[in-house]
Amino acid sequence: MAEAERLVSFSLLGQEYRLYTETSEEEMAAVLSLVKELLEKNSGGRKSGALPASRVAVLTCLNIASDYLRIKGEFDLYKKKTEGIIGRINEEIGGDL
């Protein structure tokens, strides 16, 4: 069952954000934790603002998109292989009937 929409407030790169979401508190906490970790990684761990926040945000988005596409490609390959195996199993089962 979907949760009721609620207002979530959080801070990223020195900016405060508020949004409405049906995402559970646990999932939202995990998402924010990952985003903050990736932002920190892409800022080089520097708190002094050596890179502008907008650049850190763009680098983080590009890294997330790259990871997503790599994982999607791996999943698509896995799915194709699995479908082939299932097809061969079905042929074997069908041939024995």
N, CA, C and O atoms as a CHARMM CRD file, in Angstrom:
* protein
*
  388
    1    1 MET  N      0.83900  -1.18300   0.00000 PROA 1      0.00000
    2    1 MET  CA     0.00000   0.00000   0.00000 PROA 1      0.00000
    3    1 MET  C      0.88400   1.24600   0.00000 PROA 1      0.00000
    4    1 MET  O      1.82900   1.33700   0.78300 PROA 1      0.00000
    5    2 ALA  N      0.58400   2.19700  -0.86600 PROA 2      0.00000
    6    2 ALA  CA     1.37200   3.42000  -0.95600 PROA 2      0.00000
    7    2 ALA  C      1.16300   4.27500   0.28500 PROA 2      0.00000
    8    2 ALA  O      0.07300   4.33300   0.85400 PROA 2      0.00000
    9    3 GLU  N      2.23200   4.92900   0.68100 PROA 3      0.00000
   10    3 GLU  CA     2.13900   5.80200   1.83700 PROA 3      0.00000
   11    3 GLU  C      1.51300   7.12600   1.41600 PROA 3      0.00000
   12    3 GLU  O      1.51900   7.48300   0.23800 PROA 3      0.00000
   13    4 ALA  N      0.97200   7.84600   2.39400 PROA 4      0.00000
   14    4 ALA  CA     0.39100   9.15000   2.11900 PROA 4      0.00000
   15    4 ALA  C      1.50100  10.13600   1.77400 PROA 4      0.00000
   16    4 ALA  O      2.61100  10.04900   2.29900 PROA 4      0.00000
   17    5 GLU  N      1.18900  11.06400   0.89500 PROA 5      0.00000
   18    5 GLU  CA     2.16300  12.07700   0.52700 PROA 5      0.00000
   19    5 GLU  C      2.46600  12.94400   1.74100 PROA 5      0.00000
   20    5 GLU  O      1.56600  13.32300   2.49100 PROA 5      0.00000
   21    6 ARG  N      3.74700  13.25300   1.92400 PROA 6      0.00000
   22    6 ARG  CA     4.15000  14.06100   3.06600 PROA 6      0.00000
   23    6 ARG  C      5.26100  15.00800   2.63400 PROA 6      0.00000
   24    6 ARG  O      5.93400  14.77800   1.63000 PROA 6      0.00000
   25    7 LEU  N      5.44300  16.06700   3.39900 PROA 7      0.00000
   26    7 LEU  CA     6.46900  17.05800   3.11100 PROA 7      0.00000
   27    7 LEU  C      7.79100  16.60900   3.72100 PROA 7      0.00000
   28    7 LEU  O      7.85700  16.26100   4.90000 PROA 7      0.00000
   29    8 VAL  N      8.83900  16.62100   2.90900 PROA 8      0.00000
   30    8 VAL  CA    10.17600  16.25500   3.36600 PROA 8      0.00000
   31    8 VAL  C     11.08000  17.46500   3.17400 PROA 8      0.00000
   32    8 VAL  O     11.06800  18.09900   2.11900 PROA 8      0.00000
   33    9 SER  N     11.85600  17.77700   4.19500 PROA 9      0.00000
   34    9 SER  CA    12.82400  18.87300   4.12300 PROA 9      0.00000
   35    9 SER  C     14.22400  18.30400   4.26800 PROA 9      0.00000
   36    9 SER  O     14.45900  17.40600   5.07700 PROA 9      0.00000
   37   10 PHE  N     15.15600  18.83300   3.47800 PROA 10     0.00000
   38   10 PHE  CA    16.53800  18.37800   3.57800 PROA 10     0.00000
   39   10 PHE  C     17.46300  19.45000   3.01600 PROA 10     0.00000
   40   10 PHE  O     17.02200  20.39200   2.35700 PROA 10     0.00000
   41   11 SER  N     18.74300  19.28800   3.28800 PROA 11     0.00000
   42   11 SER  CA    19.75400  20.23500   2.84500 PROA 11     0.00000
   43   11 SER  C     20.79600  19.50800   2.00400 PROA 11     0.00000
   44   11 SER  O     21.28300  18.44200   2.37900 PROA 11     0.00000
   45   12 LEU  N     21.12800  20.10000   0.86200 PROA 12     0.00000
   46   12 LEU  CA    22.18700  19.58200  -0.00800 PROA 12     0.00000
   47   12 LEU  C     23.00600  20.75400  -0.52900 PROA 12     0.00000
   48   12 LEU  O     22.44900  21.74700  -1.00000 PROA 12     0.00000
   49   13 LEU  N     24.30900  20.64000  -0.44600 PROA 13     0.00000
   50   13 LEU  CA    25.21800  21.66500  -0.96200 PROA 13     0.00000
   51   13 LEU  C     24.87600  23.06200  -0.44000 PROA 13     0.00000
   52   13 LEU  O     24.95400  24.04900  -1.17300 PROA 13     0.00000
   53   14 GLY  N     24.50000  23.12600   0.82300 PROA 14     0.00000
   54   14 GLY  CA    24.20200  24.41000   1.44100 PROA 14     0.00000
   55   14 GLY  C     22.85300  24.99900   1.08000 PROA 14     0.00000
   56   14 GLY  O     22.56000  26.13500   1.45300 PROA 14     0.00000
   57   15 GLN  N     22.03700  24.26400   0.37400 PROA 15     0.00000
   58   15 GLN  CA    20.70300  24.73000  -0.01600 PROA 15     0.00000
   59   15 GLN  C     19.65200  23.90200   0.70500 PROA 15     0.00000
   60   15 GLN  O     19.81100  22.69300   0.87700 PROA 15     0.00000
   61   16 GLU  N     18.59700  24.54800   1.11800 PROA 16     0.00000
   62   16 GLU  CA    17.48100  23.85500   1.76100 PROA 16     0.00000
   63   16 GLU  C     16.43800  23.50900   0.70500 PROA 16     0.00000
   64   16 GLU  O     16.12500  24.32300  -0.16500 PROA 16     0.00000
   65   17 TYR  N     15.90900  22.30100   0.79200 PROA 17     0.00000
   66   17 TYR  CA    14.89400  21.83300  -0.15300 PROA 17     0.00000
   67   17 TYR  C     13.71000  21.27500   0.61400 PROA 17     0.00000
   68   17 TYR  O     13.85600  20.72300   1.70500 PROA 17     0.00000
   69   18 ARG  N     12.53900  21.42900   0.02400 PROA 18     0.00000
   70   18 ARG  CA    11.30700  20.85000   0.56400 PROA 18     0.00000
   71   18 ARG  C     10.54000  20.27100  -0.60600 PROA 18     0.00000
   72   18 ARG  O     10.38400  20.91200  -1.64500 PROA 18     0.00000
   73   19 LEU  N     10.06100  19.03900  -0.42200 PROA 19     0.00000
   74   19 LEU  CA     9.26200  18.43400  -1.47700 PROA 19     0.00000
   75   19 LEU  C      8.24900  17.47400  -0.87700 PROA 19     0.00000
   76   19 LEU  O      8.42300  16.95400   0.22500 PROA 19     0.00000
   77   20 TYR  N      7.19700  17.25900  -1.63200 PROA 20     0.00000
   78   20 TYR  CA     6.18200  16.29200  -1.23000 PROA 20     0.00000
   79   20 TYR  C      6.49500  14.96500  -1.90000 PROA 20     0.00000
   80   20 TYR  O      6.82600  14.91900  -3.08400 PROA 20     0.00000
   81   21 THR  N      6.38700  13.88700  -1.13500 PROA 21     0.00000
   82   21 THR  CA     6.68900  12.56500  -1.66500 PROA 21     0.00000
   83   21 THR  C      5.88200  11.49500  -0.94200 PROA 21     0.00000
   84   21 THR  O      5.49000  11.66100   0.21300 PROA 21     0.00000
   85   22 GLU  N      5.64600  10.39800  -1.64500 PROA 22     0.00000
   86   22 GLU  CA     5.01900   9.22300  -1.04100 PROA 22     0.00000
   87   22 GLU  C      6.07500   8.20600  -0.62200 PROA 22     0.00000
   88   22 GLU  O      5.74900   7.16000  -0.06000 PROA 22     0.00000
   89   23 THR  N      7.33800   8.51600  -0.89800 PROA 23     0.00000
   90   23 THR  CA     8.44500   7.62700  -0.55400 PROA 23     0.00000
   91   23 THR  C      8.50900   7.45000   0.95600 PROA 23     0.00000
   92   23 THR  O      8.32200   8.40200   1.71400 PROA 23     0.00000
   93   24 SER  N      8.77500   6.21300   1.38600 PROA 24     0.00000
   94   24 SER  CA     8.86000   5.94200   2.82400 PROA 24     0.00000
   95   24 SER  C     10.03400   6.70600   3.43500 PROA 24     0.00000
   96   24 SER  O     10.97100   7.09300   2.73700 PROA 24     0.00000
   97   25 GLU  N      9.96500   6.91500   4.74700 PROA 25     0.00000
   98   25 GLU  CA    11.05100   7.61100   5.43900 PROA 25     0.00000
   99   25 GLU  C     12.36600   6.86100   5.27900 PROA 25     0.00000
  100   25 GLU  O     13.41700   7.47300   5.08800 PROA 25     0.00000
  101   26 GLU  N     12.30600   5.52800   5.35800 PROA 26     0.00000
  102   26 GLU  CA    13.52000   4.71700   5.24500 PROA 26     0.00000
  103   26 GLU  C     14.15000   4.87100   3.85900 PROA 26     0.00000
  104   26 GLU  O     15.36200   5.04800   3.73400 PROA 26     0.00000
  105   27 GLU  N     13.31100   4.80100   2.81800 PROA 27     0.00000
  106   27 GLU  CA    13.83200   4.92700   1.46000 PROA 27     0.00000
  107   27 GLU  C     14.37500   6.33000   1.21400 PROA 27     0.00000
  108   27 GLU  O     15.42700   6.49000   0.59600 PROA 27     0.00000
  109   28 MET  N     13.66100   7.34700   1.69500 PROA 28     0.00000
  110   28 MET  CA    14.11300   8.72500   1.51600 PROA 28     0.00000
  111   28 MET  C     15.44100   8.93900   2.22900 PROA 28     0.00000
  112   28 MET  O     16.32900   9.60700   1.69800 PROA 28     0.00000
  113   29 ALA  N     15.58500   8.38100   3.42200 PROA 29     0.00000
  114   29 ALA  CA    16.84900   8.49800   4.16000 PROA 29     0.00000
  115   29 ALA  C     17.97900   7.82700   3.39100 PROA 29     0.00000
  116   29 ALA  O     19.09000   8.35400   3.33300 PROA 29     0.00000
  117   30 ALA  N     17.70100   6.66600   2.80000 PROA 30     0.00000
  118   30 ALA  CA    18.72100   5.95700   2.01900 PROA 30     0.00000
  119   30 ALA  C     19.10200   6.75200   0.77500 PROA 30     0.00000
  120   30 ALA  O     20.28100   6.84400   0.43400 PROA 30     0.00000
  121   31 VAL  N     18.11100   7.32600   0.09700 PROA 31     0.00000
  122   31 VAL  CA    18.37400   8.12900  -1.10300 PROA 31     0.00000
  123   31 VAL  C     19.23100   9.34000  -0.74600 PROA 31     0.00000
  124   31 VAL  O     20.23500   9.61300  -1.40300 PROA 31     0.00000
  125   32 LEU  N     18.83300  10.06100   0.29500 PROA 32     0.00000
  126   32 LEU  CA    19.58800  11.25200   0.69300 PROA 32     0.00000
  127   32 LEU  C     21.00000  10.89600   1.13700 PROA 32     0.00000
  128   32 LEU  O     21.94700  11.62500   0.84300 PROA 32     0.00000
  129   33 SER  N     21.14100   9.79300   1.83500 PROA 33     0.00000
  130   33 SER  CA    22.46500   9.35400   2.27200 PROA 33     0.00000
  131   33 SER  C     23.36100   9.07600   1.06800 PROA 33     0.00000
  132   33 SER  O     24.51800   9.49500   1.04200 PROA 33     0.00000
  133   34 LEU  N     22.82700   8.37000   0.07200 PROA 34     0.00000
  134   34 LEU  CA    23.59900   8.07000  -1.13500 PROA 34     0.00000
  135   34 LEU  C     23.95500   9.34500  -1.89000 PROA 34     0.00000
  136   34 LEU  O     25.09800   9.51700  -2.31300 PROA 34     0.00000
  137   35 VAL  N     22.98900  10.23700  -2.06000 PROA 35     0.00000
  138   35 VAL  CA    23.24400  11.48000  -2.78900 PROA 35     0.00000
  139   35 VAL  C     24.30800  12.30500  -2.06700 PROA 35     0.00000
  140   35 VAL  O     25.21900  12.83500  -2.70300 PROA 35     0.00000
  141   36 LYS  N     24.19600  12.41600  -0.74900 PROA 36     0.00000
  142   36 LYS  CA    25.19200  13.17800   0.01100 PROA 36     0.00000
  143   36 LYS  C     26.57200  12.54200  -0.10400 PROA 36     0.00000
  144   36 LYS  O     27.57300  13.24700  -0.22900 PROA 36     0.00000
  145   37 GLU  N     26.62900  11.22100  -0.06400 PROA 37     0.00000
  146   37 GLU  CA    27.90000  10.50900  -0.21900 PROA 37     0.00000
  147   37 GLU  C     28.51200  10.79300  -1.59100 PROA 37     0.00000
  148   37 GLU  O     29.71000  11.05400  -1.69500 PROA 37     0.00000
  149   38 LEU  N     27.69500  10.74300  -2.63600 PROA 38     0.00000
  150   38 LEU  CA    28.19200  10.99200  -3.99000 PROA 38     0.00000
  151   38 LEU  C     28.59000  12.45400  -4.18700 PROA 38     0.00000
  152   38 LEU  O     29.57300  12.74400  -4.86800 PROA 38     0.00000
  153   39 LEU  N     27.83200  13.37000  -3.59700 PROA 39     0.00000
  154   39 LEU  CA    28.19400  14.78600  -3.67900 PROA 39     0.00000
  155   39 LEU  C     29.53800  15.02300  -3.00000 PROA 39     0.00000
  156   39 LEU  O     30.38600  15.74900  -3.51900 PROA 39     0.00000
  157   40 GLU  N     29.72500  14.40800  -1.84000 PROA 40     0.00000
  158   40 GLU  CA    30.99300  14.53600  -1.11000 PROA 40     0.00000
  159   40 GLU  C     32.14500  13.97400  -1.95100 PROA 40     0.00000
  160   40 GLU  O     33.21100  14.58200  -2.04400 PROA 40     0.00000
  161   41 LYS  N     31.91800  12.82000  -2.55500 PROA 41     0.00000
  162   41 LYS  CA    32.94000  12.18100  -3.39500 PROA 41     0.00000
  163   41 LYS  C     33.30500  13.08300  -4.57200 PROA 41     0.00000
  164   41 LYS  O     34.48300  13.23000  -4.89600 PROA 41     0.00000
  165   42 ASN  N     32.30600  13.68600  -5.21000 PROA 42     0.00000
  166   42 ASN  CA    32.55100  14.51800  -6.38600 PROA 42     0.00000
  167   42 ASN  C     33.09300  15.89800  -6.04800 PROA 42     0.00000
  168   42 ASN  O     33.61900  16.59100  -6.91800 PROA 42     0.00000
  169   43 SER  N     32.96900  16.29700  -4.79200 PROA 43     0.00000
  170   43 SER  CA    33.55200  17.57900  -4.39100 PROA 43     0.00000
  171   43 SER  C     35.00700  17.38600  -3.98400 PROA 43     0.00000
  172   43 SER  O     35.69900  18.34600  -3.64200 PROA 43     0.00000
  173   44 GLY  N     35.46300  16.14300  -4.02300 PROA 44     0.00000
  174   44 GLY  CA    36.83800  15.85100  -3.64500 PROA 44     0.00000
  175   44 GLY  C     37.03700  15.89700  -2.14500 PROA 44     0.00000
  176   44 GLY  O     38.16900  15.93800  -1.66500 PROA 44     0.00000
  177   45 GLY  N     35.93300  15.89000  -1.39700 PROA 45     0.00000
  178   45 GLY  CA    36.02300  15.92700   0.05800 PROA 45     0.00000
  179   45 GLY  C     36.39100  17.29400   0.60000 PROA 45     0.00000
  180   45 GLY  O     36.64200  17.44300   1.79600 PROA 45     0.00000
  181   46 ARG  N     36.42400  18.29400  -0.27300 PROA 46     0.00000
  182   46 ARG  CA    36.80800  19.63700   0.16200 PROA 46     0.00000
  183   46 ARG  C     35.57500  20.39400   0.64400 PROA 46     0.00000
  184   46 ARG  O     34.57500  20.49400  -0.06600 PROA 46     0.00000
  185   47 LYS  N     35.66200  20.91700   1.84100 PROA 47     0.00000
  186   47 LYS  CA    34.56200  21.70800   2.39800 PROA 47     0.00000
  187   47 LYS  C     34.70200  23.18600   2.02100 PROA 47     0.00000
  188   47 LYS  O     33.75300  23.95800   2.16200 PROA 47     0.00000
  189   48 SER  N     35.87700  23.57200   1.54500 PROA 48     0.00000
  190   48 SER  CA    36.14700  24.98700   1.29900 PROA 48     0.00000
  191   48 SER  C     35.46400  25.52700   0.04900 PROA 48     0.00000
  192   48 SER  O     35.53500  26.72500  -0.22700 PROA 48     0.00000
  193   49 GLY  N     34.80900  24.66500  -0.70300 PROA 49     0.00000
  194   49 GLY  CA    34.11200  25.13300  -1.89300 PROA 49     0.00000
  195   49 GLY  C     35.03700  25.31300  -3.08200 PROA 49     0.00000
  196   49 GLY  O     34.83300  26.21800  -3.89100 PROA 49     0.00000
  197   50 ALA  N     36.05900  24.46100  -3.20200 PROA 50     0.00000
  198   50 ALA  CA    36.99100  24.55600  -4.32600 PROA 50     0.00000
  199   50 ALA  C     36.26300  24.41200  -5.65500 PROA 50     0.00000
  200   50 ALA  O     36.63000  25.05400  -6.63900 PROA 50     0.00000
  201   51 LEU  N     35.23700  23.57600  -5.68700 PROA 51     0.00000
  202   51 LEU  CA    34.39600  23.44600  -6.87800 PROA 51     0.00000
  203   51 LEU  C     33.05000  24.09500  -6.58100 PROA 51     0.00000
  204   51 LEU  O     32.50400  23.92300  -5.49100 PROA 51     0.00000
  205   52 PRO  N     32.51400  24.84000  -7.54200 PROA 52     0.00000
  206   52 PRO  CA    31.18200  25.41800  -7.32800 PROA 52     0.00000
  207   52 PRO  C     30.14000  24.31100  -7.13400 PROA 52     0.00000
  208   52 PRO  O     30.24000  23.23200  -7.72000 PROA 52     0.00000
  209   53 ALA  N     29.15000  24.60200  -6.30800 PROA 53     0.00000
  210   53 ALA  CA    28.10300  23.61800  -6.00800 PROA 53     0.00000
  211   53 ALA  C     27.42300  23.12700  -7.27900 PROA 53     0.00000
  212   53 ALA  O     27.09200  21.94600  -7.38500 PROA 53     0.00000
  213   54 SER  N     27.21300  24.01300  -8.24000 PROA 54     0.00000
  214   54 SER  CA    26.54500  23.60100  -9.48100 PROA 54     0.00000
  215   54 SER  C     27.38900  22.58300 -10.24200 PROA 54     0.00000
  216   54 SER  O     26.84600  21.65600 -10.84400 PROA 54     0.00000
  217   55 ARG  N     28.70000  22.74500 -10.22200 PROA 55     0.00000
  218   55 ARG  CA    29.58400  21.80000 -10.91600 PROA 55     0.00000
  219   55 ARG  C     29.57800  20.44500 -10.20600 PROA 55     0.00000
  220   55 ARG  O     29.53600  19.39900 -10.85300 PROA 55     0.00000
  221   56 VAL  N     29.62000  20.47200  -8.88700 PROA 56     0.00000
  222   56 VAL  CA    29.56300  19.23000  -8.10800 PROA 56     0.00000
  223   56 VAL  C     28.25200  18.50800  -8.39500 PROA 56     0.00000
  224   56 VAL  O     28.23700  17.28900  -8.56800 PROA 56     0.00000
  225   57 ALA  N     27.14300  19.26200  -8.44600 PROA 57     0.00000
  226   57 ALA  CA    25.83300  18.65900  -8.71200 PROA 57     0.00000
  227   57 ALA  C     25.79100  18.02900 -10.10400 PROA 57     0.00000
  228   57 ALA  O     25.27500  16.92300 -10.26700 PROA 57     0.00000
  229   58 VAL  N     26.33000  18.72400 -11.10700 PROA 58     0.00000
  230   58 VAL  CA    26.33300  18.19000 -12.47300 PROA 58     0.00000
  231   58 VAL  C     27.21700  16.95100 -12.56000 PROA 58     0.00000
  232   58 VAL  O     26.82000  15.95900 -13.17100 PROA 58     0.00000
  233   59 LEU  N     28.40200  16.98900 -11.96500 PROA 59     0.00000
  234   59 LEU  CA    29.28400  15.81400 -11.96600 PROA 59     0.00000
  235   59 LEU  C     28.60300  14.62500 -11.29700 PROA 59     0.00000
  236   59 LEU  O     28.71100  13.49300 -11.76700 PROA 59     0.00000
  237   60 THR  N     27.91000  14.88700 -10.21100 PROA 60     0.00000
  238   60 THR  CA    27.20300  13.82100  -9.50100 PROA 60     0.00000
  239   60 THR  C     26.09500  13.24500 -10.37100 PROA 60     0.00000
  240   60 THR  O     25.93600  12.02600 -10.44100 PROA 60     0.00000
  241   61 CYS  N     25.32900  14.10100 -11.03200 PROA 61     0.00000
  242   61 CYS  CA    24.27000  13.62200 -11.93900 PROA 61     0.00000
  243   61 CYS  C     24.85300  12.77800 -13.06500 PROA 61     0.00000
  244   61 CYS  O     24.29800  11.73500 -13.40900 PROA 61     0.00000
  245   62 LEU  N     25.95500  13.21600 -13.63400 PROA 62     0.00000
  246   62 LEU  CA    26.58600  12.45200 -14.71500 PROA 62     0.00000
  247   62 LEU  C     27.07100  11.09300 -14.22300 PROA 62     0.00000
  248   62 LEU  O     26.92000  10.09100 -14.92200 PROA 62     0.00000
  249   63 ASN  N     27.64800  11.05300 -13.03300 PROA 63     0.00000
  250   63 ASN  CA    28.10400   9.77800 -12.47400 PROA 63     0.00000
  251   63 ASN  C     26.93400   8.84700 -12.18300 PROA 63     0.00000
  252   63 ASN  O     27.01800   7.64600 -12.43700 PROA 63     0.00000
  253   64 ILE  N     25.84700   9.39300 -11.65300 PROA 64     0.00000
  254   64 ILE  CA    24.66000   8.57700 -11.38100 PROA 64     0.00000
  255   64 ILE  C     24.10200   8.02500 -12.69500 PROA 64     0.00000
  256   64 ILE  O     23.75700   6.84700 -12.77500 PROA 64     0.00000
  257   65 ALA  N     24.01400   8.87200 -13.72600 PROA 65     0.00000
  258   65 ALA  CA    23.50500   8.42200 -15.02900 PROA 65     0.00000
  259   65 ALA  C     24.41300   7.35400 -15.62500 PROA 65     0.00000
  260   65 ALA  O     23.92900   6.37400 -16.19300 PROA 65     0.00000
  261   66 SER  N     25.71800   7.53400 -15.50100 PROA 66     0.00000
  262   66 SER  CA    26.66500   6.54400 -16.01300 PROA 66     0.00000
  263   66 SER  C     26.49600   5.20700 -15.30000 PROA 66     0.00000
  264   66 SER  O     26.45700   4.15600 -15.94000 PROA 66     0.00000
  265   67 ASP  N     26.39700   5.25000 -13.97400 PROA 67     0.00000
  266   67 ASP  CA    26.18700   4.01900 -13.19800 PROA 67     0.00000
  267   67 ASP  C     24.87400   3.35000 -13.59000 PROA 67     0.00000
  268   67 ASP  O     24.81100   2.13100 -13.74500 PROA 67     0.00000
  269   68 TYR  N     23.82600   4.15800 -13.74900 PROA 68     0.00000
  270   68 TYR  CA    22.51900   3.61900 -14.12000 PROA 68     0.00000
  271   68 TYR  C     22.59100   2.89800 -15.46900 PROA 68     0.00000
  272   68 TYR  O     22.10000   1.77800 -15.60800 PROA 68     0.00000
  273   69 LEU  N     23.20500   3.54700 -16.45800 PROA 69     0.00000
  274   69 LEU  CA    23.28500   2.94100 -17.79000 PROA 69     0.00000
  275   69 LEU  C     24.12700   1.66500 -17.78200 PROA 69     0.00000
  276   69 LEU  O     23.79500   0.70100 -18.47100 PROA 69     0.00000
  277   70 ARG  N     25.21100   1.65400 -17.00800 PROA 70     0.00000
  278   70 ARG  CA    26.03500   0.44800 -16.90400 PROA 70     0.00000
  279   70 ARG  C     25.23400  -0.68800 -16.27900 PROA 70     0.00000
  280   70 ARG  O     25.23700  -1.80900 -16.78800 PROA 70     0.00000
  281   71 ILE  N     24.55000  -0.39800 -15.18000 PROA 71     0.00000
  282   71 ILE  CA    23.75500  -1.42400 -14.49500 PROA 71     0.00000
  283   71 ILE  C     22.59400  -1.87600 -15.37000 PROA 71     0.00000
  284   71 ILE  O     22.27600  -3.06400 -15.40700 PROA 71     0.00000
  285   72 LYS  N     21.95500  -0.94000 -16.07700 PROA 72     0.00000
  286   72 LYS  CA    20.85700  -1.29900 -16.97500 PROA 72     0.00000
  287   72 LYS  C     21.36100  -2.21900 -18.08200 PROA 72     0.00000
  288   72 LYS  O     20.69300  -3.19200 -18.43400 PROA 72     0.00000
  289   73 GLY  N     22.53400  -1.91700 -18.63100 PROA 73     0.00000
  290   73 GLY  CA    23.11900  -2.77600 -19.66000 PROA 73     0.00000
  291   73 GLY  C     23.40400  -4.17200 -19.13200 PROA 73     0.00000
  292   73 GLY  O     23.14000  -5.16600 -19.80800 PROA 73     0.00000
  293   74 GLU  N     23.94800  -4.24300 -17.91200 PROA 74     0.00000
  294   74 GLU  CA    24.21000  -5.54600 -17.29300 PROA 74     0.00000
  295   74 GLU  C     22.90900  -6.31300 -17.07800 PROA 74     0.00000
  296   74 GLU  O     22.84200  -7.51900 -17.31700 PROA 74     0.00000
  297   75 PHE  N     21.87500  -5.60400 -16.62400 PROA 75     0.00000
  298   75 PHE  CA    20.58100  -6.24300 -16.39500 PROA 75     0.00000
  299   75 PHE  C     19.97500  -6.73500 -17.70600 PROA 75     0.00000
  300   75 PHE  O     19.45700  -7.84900 -17.77300 PROA 75     0.00000
  301   76 ASP  N     20.04000  -5.90300 -18.74900 PROA 76     0.00000
  302   76 ASP  CA    19.48700  -6.30100 -20.05000 PROA 76     0.00000
  303   76 ASP  C     20.18700  -7.54700 -20.58600 PROA 76     0.00000
  304   76 ASP  O     19.54000  -8.43500 -21.14000 PROA 76     0.00000
  305   77 LEU  N     21.50900  -7.61200 -20.42000 PROA 77     0.00000
  306   77 LEU  CA    22.26200  -8.78900 -20.85200 PROA 77     0.00000
  307   77 LEU  C     21.84700 -10.01400 -20.04100 PROA 77     0.00000
  308   77 LEU  O     21.63700 -11.09000 -20.60100 PROA 77     0.00000
  309   78 TYR  N     21.72800  -9.85300 -18.73000 PROA 78     0.00000
  310   78 TYR  CA    21.28300 -10.94000 -17.84900 PROA 78     0.00000
  311   78 TYR  C     19.89100 -11.42100 -18.25900 PROA 78     0.00000
  312   78 TYR  O     19.63500 -12.62300 -18.33000 PROA 78     0.00000
  313   79 LYS  N     18.99800 -10.46900 -18.52500 PROA 79     0.00000
  314   79 LYS  CA    17.63100 -10.80400 -18.92100 PROA 79     0.00000
  315   79 LYS  C     17.61900 -11.58400 -20.23700 PROA 79     0.00000
  316   79 LYS  O     16.89300 -12.56800 -20.37600 PROA 79     0.00000
  317   80 LYS  N     18.42700 -11.13900 -21.20000 PROA 80     0.00000
  318   80 LYS  CA    18.48900 -11.82000 -22.49300 PROA 80     0.00000
  319   80 LYS  C     19.01300 -13.24400 -22.32700 PROA 80     0.00000
  320   80 LYS  O     18.46600 -14.18200 -22.90700 PROA 80     0.00000
  321   81 LYS  N     20.07000 -13.40500 -21.53700 PROA 81     0.00000
  322   81 LYS  CA    20.62300 -14.74400 -21.29900 PROA 81     0.00000
  323   81 LYS  C     19.60300 -15.63000 -20.59100 PROA 81     0.00000
  324   81 LYS  O     19.43100 -16.79700 -20.94200 PROA 81     0.00000
  325   82 THR  N     18.93100 -15.06600 -19.59400 PROA 82     0.00000
  326   82 THR  CA    17.93400 -15.82800 -18.84200 PROA 82     0.00000
  327   82 THR  C     16.78100 -16.25000 -19.73700 PROA 82     0.00000
  328   82 THR  O     16.31800 -17.38700 -19.65500 PROA 82     0.00000
  329   83 GLU  N     16.31300 -15.34700 -20.59200 PROA 83     0.00000
  330   83 GLU  CA    15.22700 -15.68800 -21.51600 PROA 83     0.00000
  331   83 GLU  C     15.65400 -16.80600 -22.46000 PROA 83     0.00000
  332   83 GLU  O     14.85300 -17.68300 -22.78500 PROA 83     0.00000
  333   84 GLY  N     16.92100 -16.78200 -22.90600 PROA 84     0.00000
  334   84 GLY  CA    17.42900 -17.85300 -23.76300 PROA 84     0.00000
  335   84 GLY  C     17.44600 -19.19000 -23.04300 PROA 84     0.00000
  336   84 GLY  O     17.05900 -20.21200 -23.60900 PROA 84     0.00000
  337   85 ILE  N     17.89200 -19.18200 -21.80200 PROA 85     0.00000
  338   85 ILE  CA    17.92500 -20.41200 -21.00300 PROA 85     0.00000
  339   85 ILE  C     16.51100 -20.93400 -20.78100 PROA 85     0.00000
  340   85 ILE  O     16.26200 -22.13200 -20.91400 PROA 85     0.00000
  341   86 ILE  N     15.59000 -20.04300 -20.44500 PROA 86     0.00000
  342   86 ILE  CA    14.19600 -20.44900 -20.22400 PROA 86     0.00000
  343   86 ILE  C     13.60500 -21.01300 -21.51200 PROA 86     0.00000
  344   86 ILE  O     12.87000 -22.00000 -21.47700 PROA 86     0.00000
  345   87 GLY  N     13.92000 -20.39700 -22.64300 PROA 87     0.00000
  346   87 GLY  CA    13.43600 -20.90100 -23.93100 PROA 87     0.00000
  347   87 GLY  C     13.93100 -22.31300 -24.20800 PROA 87     0.00000
  348   87 GLY  O     13.17000 -23.17200 -24.65400 PROA 87     0.00000
  349   88 ARG  N     15.21900 -22.54400 -23.94100 PROA 88     0.00000
  350   88 ARG  CA    15.77300 -23.88700 -24.15900 PROA 88     0.00000
  351   88 ARG  C     15.15200 -24.90500 -23.20600 PROA 88     0.00000
  352   88 ARG  O     14.88000 -26.03800 -23.60300 PROA 88     0.00000
  353   89 ILE  N     14.92900 -24.51600 -21.96900 PROA 89     0.00000
  354   89 ILE  CA    14.28100 -25.41900 -21.00000 PROA 89     0.00000
  355   89 ILE  C     12.87100 -25.74600 -21.46200 PROA 89     0.00000
  356   89 ILE  O     12.45500 -26.90300 -21.41100 PROA 89     0.00000
  357   90 ASN  N     12.13300 -24.74000 -21.91300 PROA 90     0.00000
  358   90 ASN  CA    10.77100 -24.96900 -22.40700 PROA 90     0.00000
  359   90 ASN  C     10.76400 -25.90200 -23.61200 PROA 90     0.00000
  360   90 ASN  O      9.88000 -26.74900 -23.73800 PROA 90     0.00000
  361   91 GLU  N     11.74900 -25.75100 -24.49800 PROA 91     0.00000
  362   91 GLU  CA    11.84500 -26.65400 -25.65400 PROA 91     0.00000
  363   91 GLU  C     12.10100 -28.08200 -25.20100 PROA 91     0.00000
  364   91 GLU  O     11.50400 -29.02100 -25.72700 PROA 91     0.00000
  365   92 GLU  N     12.98300 -28.24800 -24.23000 PROA 92     0.00000
  366   92 GLU  CA    13.28400 -29.58500 -23.70200 PROA 92     0.00000
  367   92 GLU  C     12.05300 -30.19600 -23.04400 PROA 92     0.00000
  368   92 GLU  O     11.73300 -31.36400 -23.26600 PROA 92     0.00000
  369   93 ILE  N     11.37600 -29.40900 -22.24400 PROA 93     0.00000
  370   93 ILE  CA    10.17400 -29.91000 -21.56500 PROA 93     0.00000
  371   93 ILE  C      9.09800 -30.23200 -22.59100 PROA 93     0.00000
  372   93 ILE  O      8.45400 -31.27800 -22.51300 PROA 93     0.00000
  373   94 GLY  N      8.90200 -29.33500 -23.55000 PROA 94     0.00000
  374   94 GLY  CA     7.89200 -29.55000 -24.58400 PROA 94     0.00000
  375   94 GLY  C      8.20700 -30.74900 -25.45400 PROA 94     0.00000
  376   94 GLY  O      7.29500 -31.44700 -25.89600 PROA 94     0.00000
  377   95 GLY  N      9.47700 -31.00200 -25.70600 PROA 95     0.00000
  378   95 GLY  CA     9.88000 -32.14100 -26.52300 PROA 95     0.00000
  379   95 GLY  C      9.65000 -33.46800 -25.83100 PROA 95     0.00000
  380   95 GLY  O      9.47500 -34.49200 -26.49200 PROA 95     0.00000
  381   96 ASP  N      9.64700 -33.46100 -24.50700 PROA 96     0.00000
  382   96 ASP  CA     9.45000 -34.69400 -23.73900 PROA 96     0.00000
  383   96 ASP  C      7.97600 -35.02000 -23.52100 PROA 96     0.00000
  384   96 ASP  O      7.64000 -36.13700 -23.12900 PROA 96     0.00000
  385   97 LEU  N      7.11100 -34.07000 -23.76800 PROA 97     0.00000
  386   97 LEU  CA     5.68400 -34.30200 -23.48500 PROA 97     0.00000
  387   97 LEU  C      4.99300 -35.03700 -24.58500 PROA 97     0.00000
  388   97 LEU  O      3.79500 -35.30400 -24.49200 PROA 97     0.00000
